Amino acid sequence: MDRPLMIFSGQSNVPLAQEIADNLGVPLGKSSTERFANDCLFVRYEQSLREGDVFIIQSLTPPVQDHLVELLMMIDAAKSSSAARVTAVIPYYAYARSDKKDAPRISITARLVADLIQTAGADRVLTMTLHSAQVHGFFKIPVDHLSAELVIANYFATRVDQLENAVIVAPDAGDLKRASALARRLALPLAFIDKQRLSDTEVTSRGLVGNVKGKTALIIDDEVSTAGTLVQAVDVLKQNGAEAVYAAFTHGVYVGPAIERIEKSPILEVAATNTCLYKGQPSPKLQTLSVGPLFAEAIWRTHRGESVSSLFT
Ligand code: R5P
């Protein structure tokens, strides 16, 4: 695009936005967000956006409502400041689990969030590892949906001794497709756990399909939130004879009891990409994988009107 490339950040993950801007070799744009005494937010760009190709980076991490409203305000303000094109870059898309009407009288909130982003004026969306692929289809504007599969595959390949004795594990049925793709990429067998969710924070298992005895189990999931799914999966794998367990996630949301659960679990290491900014205590079990260069490359190709499909896998 024959327009200046401009990168701005909401407040949710400024280090990732800075990393992306550094990789692109452009300064992070100047904007400010204030909170009034009545709790309303106030967003303002501190530079001209006129005819710019504007990318606004905002992960919808907790406090989710604040970060969502800030993103909507930044899109709206960019459009009314005469930006030529506005792309919402949403490394972590919250509410993605509310993607279907699986109970009476509920909201399909993932679609509602898509509606809000489009109504605010976004021309495009760039995101990563949506909980389910159908969320992509809730948008009528173009969506580029990146995957962290390669980053995670590299992590396992370099971190795990004797990779040939490993098995990829999907901790629930929803992750089977993702786990199967990774297993094929690393030429490893696949196992999966039949998970049943009891509440927002508690899960139970109804069994394991596949052989993990004497093997290093490598769990892959889209996100770790309270770590209920993770620690339950580790218990099942250990009970079935797994020697060692590692896990890797695209989104390390780490809320509530997550860190305490991980610390107490026999899992050796938990890795997540930096789509979500970790603000807790450092833990020797936690690893962070960078997706800044991947987002930077996708933004650069979008700006130049080049294909980004080769970055999808
Ligand atoms: C659920 O289907 C997802 O793939 C994750 O397994 C889930 O979001 C993890 O949540 P938690 O860490 O709270 O168990």
Residues whose N, C-alpha, C, O or C-beta is under 5 A from the ligand:
A	BS01	R5P	G174 D200 D221 D222 E223 V224 S225 T226 A227 G228 T229 L230
